[in-house]
Amino acid sequence: MKDLSKAAMDVLAERQRQQSIEGWTPEHDDQYSKSQLLWASSCYVLNTIQPFSRIPMDWPWAPEWWKPTGPRRDLVKAAALILAEIERLDRAEAKGES
């Protein structure tokens, strides 16, 4: 892991924070089979290009979970959400659900 860039370490740390602090366990993420994790990540990415003045229409969850901060942090959140989706897909494939 020492060869990882700061950016990669920050994404992994955010993914860990999502699980340990927010409680978004793999079992919790598995319920999002309709691309919700990807929609959320895209909202954060788009917010870095042109900040939203309101909660994005495509935001898949309750408004209080929309927490934009700044361009770099939003990209870290987006990347961690993409990682969560990849992990969810891997679990579904292992169960024969893909």
C-alpha positions as CSV (number, residue, x, y, z in Angstrom):
1,M,0.0,0.0,0.0
2,K,2.9,2.3,0.4
3,D,3.1,2.7,-3.4
4,L,-0.3,4.2,-3.5
5,S,-0.7,7.9,-4.3
6,K,-2.3,10.2,-1.8
7,A,-5.4,10.3,-4.0
8,A,-5.7,6.5,-4.0
9,M,-5.2,6.4,-0.2
10,D,-7.8,9.1,0.3
11,V,-10.3,7.2,-1.8
12,L,-9.7,4.0,0.2
13,A,-9.9,6.0,3.4
14,E,-13.2,7.5,2.3
15,R,-14.6,4.0,1.5
16,Q,-13.5,2.8,4.9
17,R,-15.2,5.9,6.5
18,Q,-18.4,5.2,4.7
19,Q,-18.4,1.7,6.2
20,S,-17.1,2.3,9.7
21,I,-18.6,5.8,10.4
22,E,-21.7,5.9,8.2
23,G,-22.5,2.2,8.6
24,W,-22.8,1.5,4.9
25,T,-21.9,-2.2,5.2
26,P,-21.6,-4.5,2.1
27,E,-25.1,-5.8,3.0
28,H,-26.5,-2.3,3.0
29,D,-24.8,-1.5,-0.4
30,D,-26.2,-4.7,-1.9
31,Q,-29.7,-3.3,-1.8
32,Y,-28.7,-0.6,-4.4
33,S,-29.0,-2.8,-7.5
34,K,-30.6,0.0,-9.6
35,S,-27.4,2.0,-10.0
36,Q,-28.0,4.3,-7.0
37,L,-24.3,4.2,-6.0
38,L,-23.4,5.3,-9.6
39,W,-26.0,8.0,-9.7
40,A,-24.7,9.4,-6.4
41,S,-21.1,9.3,-7.6
42,S,-22.1,11.1,-10.9
43,C,-23.8,13.8,-8.8
44,Y,-20.6,14.5,-7.0
45,V,-18.6,14.4,-10.2
46,L,-20.9,16.9,-11.9
47,N,-20.8,19.1,-8.9
48,T,-17.1,19.6,-9.4
49,I,-17.7,20.8,-13.0
50,Q,-20.6,23.1,-12.2
51,P,-21.8,23.3,-8.6
52,F,-25.4,22.6,-8.1
53,S,-27.5,25.4,-6.5
54,R,-29.8,22.7,-5.1
55,I,-29.9,19.0,-4.5
56,P,-29.5,17.3,-7.9
57,M,-32.6,15.8,-9.5
58,D,-30.7,12.5,-9.9
59,W,-29.6,12.3,-6.3
60,P,-30.9,8.8,-5.3
61,W,-31.2,9.3,-1.5
62,A,-32.8,11.6,1.1
63,P,-31.7,15.3,0.7
64,E,-29.8,15.2,4.0
65,W,-27.3,12.8,2.5
66,W,-26.3,15.3,-0.2
67,K,-23.1,16.7,1.3
68,P,-20.9,18.5,-1.3
69,T,-17.8,20.0,0.1
70,G,-15.2,21.0,-2.6
71,P,-14.0,19.7,-5.9
72,R,-11.3,17.3,-4.6
73,R,-13.3,16.0,-1.7
74,D,-16.3,15.5,-4.0
75,L,-14.2,13.5,-6.4
76,V,-12.9,11.4,-3.5
77,K,-16.5,10.7,-2.5
78,A,-17.4,9.9,-6.1
79,A,-14.5,7.5,-6.4
80,A,-15.4,5.7,-3.2
81,L,-19.0,5.3,-4.3
82,I,-17.7,3.8,-7.6
83,L,-15.6,1.4,-5.6
84,A,-18.6,0.5,-3.5
85,E,-20.5,-0.3,-6.8
86,I,-17.7,-2.4,-8.1
87,E,-17.6,-4.3,-4.8
88,R,-21.4,-4.8,-5.0
89,L,-21.1,-6.1,-8.5
90,D,-18.4,-8.5,-7.4
91,R,-20.5,-9.8,-4.6
92,A,-23.5,-10.3,-6.9
93,E,-21.4,-12.1,-9.4
94,A,-20.0,-14.4,-6.7
95,K,-23.6,-15.2,-5.7
96,G,-24.6,-15.8,-9.4
97,E,-26.8,-12.7,-9.5
98,S,-25.2,-10.8,-12.2
